[in-house]
Amino acid sequence: MNTIQFLNQPWRTRLIRSGALAALGCLTLAQALAQSTPTPANPAPTYLGDIQPIFMGNCSRCHNQESRFIYNWLDYKTAYADRWEIKRRIWDSWRGSYYREAMPIANSPESLALTDEDRQTIRKWVERGAPRGMAPAPGAAKSKPEKIAAGRRLFTSICAACHQPTGQGLPNVFPPLAGSDFLNADKNRAISLVIHGRQGVVVVNGMKYSNSMPSFPLSDDNIANVLTFVYNSFGNAGLEVTPEEVAKLRAQPAETAVPVSATPAVKSDFE
C-alpha cells in the first residue's frame, strides 16, 4: 500500500520525466555518433584499397621509392606522415584555398588524368583518419580474356597517365607501348621492368627516352594481367603473361634480373 501511495505522489511524475530526458539524451548521442562514424554504406577510403592506386597512376612519376628529395607516396607510412600536406596540395590548392602550387602540376598528363572524384577520395581519406585498410584480394582471372579484362582496368588507372589510353605515349617524354619493338622483343625483360622499374636511356621504335619508370607495388597477378592486356592491345604480339612467370623473375635479385639494356638472343618480327 505504501508503494502504491508513493507512486501516486508527484514523485512519480518526476521519475517519468527524468527517464524520458535520459532516453532523449541517449538518442541524441547515438545520432551524433552515427553522423560522425562512417557507415558500411559510406566507408572511409583506405590507402591500399583506394589511395595507392590513385598515387600509382597520377603521382608515381615524382613520388616513388627512387626519389631522393620528394616523399615516396607509394609507401603507406610516408604517405600517412605527409597526409595533411597531400590534402592541402591535391585538394585545398586545387580549390584555391592554399597558397602553394596544386599537385599534380597544372596541365601535366597526371593532372589531366586525375578526376574530381579522385581528389575527393584523397580528401576524405585524410579527413577520416587515413586508414591503411587491406589490399584487394588477388584477381581470380584465369583465362586469357579474363586477364585482358582485368589488365585493362589496371592500365586505365595506373599506366594510361604516362603511356596514354591509346598506348602511343608522349613523344620525347614517355615511350609508346603500341607496336613497341622494345616491349615485343623480350617478355621476360618487360616483366622485370614492371617489377623493378627502369632508369636510364631506352630506345623504342628508333627514338630515345630517358624518363625513369618506378617499380609499382603490384601483385604477381596484377602484373601478369596488365602485361597480358598490353601485349594483346595496340597492335602488339598477343603474348600471355602468367603470375608464375612474374613470381620467378621477382625472386631474382634486381641486379641479376633481365637488364633493361639486354639484347634478346632471338629478335621478334617487331624489330
HELIX and SHEET records of a PDB file:
HELIX    1   1 ASN A    2  LEU A    7  1                                   6    
HELIX    2   2 PRO A   10  SER A   36  1                                  27    
HELIX    3   3 TYR A   47  ILE A   51  3                                   5    
HELIX    4   4 GLN A   52  ASN A   58  1                                   7    
HELIX    5   5 TYR A   76  ALA A   81  1                                   6    
HELIX    6   6 ARG A   83  LYS A   87  1                                   5    
HELIX    7   7 ARG A   88  ASP A   92  3                                   5    
HELIX    8   8 PRO A  109  ALA A  113  1                                   5    
HELIX    9   9 ASP A  116  GLU A  127  1                                  12    
HELIX   10  10 LYS A  144  LEU A  154  1                                  11    
HELIX   11  11 PHE A  155  CYS A  159  3                                   5    
HELIX   12  12 ALA A  160  HIS A  163  1                                   4    
HELIX   13  13 ASP A  181  ALA A  185  1                                   5    
HELIX   14  14 LYS A  187  HIS A  196  1                                  10    
HELIX   15  15 ASP A  220  TYR A  231  1                                  12    
HELIX   16  16 PRO A  243  ARG A  250  1                                   8    
SHEET    1   A 2 VAL A 202  VAL A 204  0                                        
SHEET    2   A 2 MET A 207  TYR A 209 -1                                        
END                                                                             
